Amino acid sequence: MTSVVNPLHFTGQVMKFIEGTRVVTEGELQANNITHYHVTKFYREQITDGGYYDQLKYIVEPSVKEFESPGSLDTSGEHDNTVVPGLQHKYAQTGLLLVTDRCASYCRYCFRKRIVGKDSEEIAPDFAQVAQYIGRHPEMTNVLLSGGDPFVLSTAKLNKILDHLLPIAHLDSIRFGTKMMAYEPKRFKDSALPALFRRIHESGKTAIIVTHFDHIGEISVDAERKIRSLRAQGVQFLNQSVLLAKVNDDPEILAATFAKCHQVGVRPYYLFQGRPVKGASHFQVPLRRGLEITRGINQRLSGIQKTFKYIMSHYTGKIEILDLRDDGRVYMRYHQNKVPEKIGKIFSRPHVEAACWLDDLPEG
């Protein structure tokens, strides 16, 4: 389904990193949760020919900094919110369904390094069991298919998953979280896909693709063409990006990315604060700088383009990062929380220089 190039990035015990080659053992890689290099030929050519290689290489090429990046493998409490194998129910209205542990390419900043590229037991083994749980929870109005990337699965496999979800009357929408539109847009040329989306529509539900463009250099001509085609078939599009050091920590780049998304009919949705993931925390940008960047983005966009929220997907919930004020406090509010009464509540913590995460800020 996807074309993959591995140009001798791992030969025996010699692995090529951005900073140069290094002799490593498989045990070292596993101990530091470092995934092997894996990228589609399309994406490799896109970033090489598009003029942004010096930034976009960090998304897919290994760095020796991965050995030195501390953190957690489950920063958002996914284990604690798993209700049946493969299904998370953290927020009342949303079910998050892990359908695969594979991706077309491996993002170096991935917050699911514990799963991706491995034979994970966290992937849903029984969609009938998943549907039974959802059926007993009428407050759940939407399901997000994630993983891994659901579009590495065949359309036939996706249809089998939908066989269990579409009969559930209280589901209003089916979302697909994917970076395939950046990594391998030809996946969406599959002649069987229009019928899949038509099934969703005919069941009275909305089909939503949540793309993952972190940088304008990832939005290829092929991706734009497929997005326009699918929108004409009634598919809605949202985009989420991650704020990444050395990649897109620049208001000019992110404003251009969000403006391009808006132009092609993809609504900028979340700009995620990088998570303190083991092997990937070197991508984090300090909160002070993140707020400067988001202000700079908003200064460059028209009113109708300002649809993104600057979000920290924390263990306690999705936190919108609002401001660092003259009183030296970071102001935030819960965009989502397991406790409904906390949603929308503004709170603050004393700012600490170089803080990148809520846990870096003292209470009080």
Helices and strands as residue ranges (DSSP letters): E 4-5, E 10-11, E 14-17, E 20-23, H 26-31, E 39-40, H 41-49, H 53-60, G 64-67, E 82-84, E 87-88, E 94-98, H 127-135, E 142-146, G 150-152, H 155-165, E 173-177, H 180-183, G 185-189, H 193-202, E 206-211, G 216-218, H 221-232, E 236-243, H 251-264, E 267-273, G 281-283, H 287-300, G 303-305, E 309-314, E 317-324, E 329-337, G 340-342, E 346-350, G 358-360
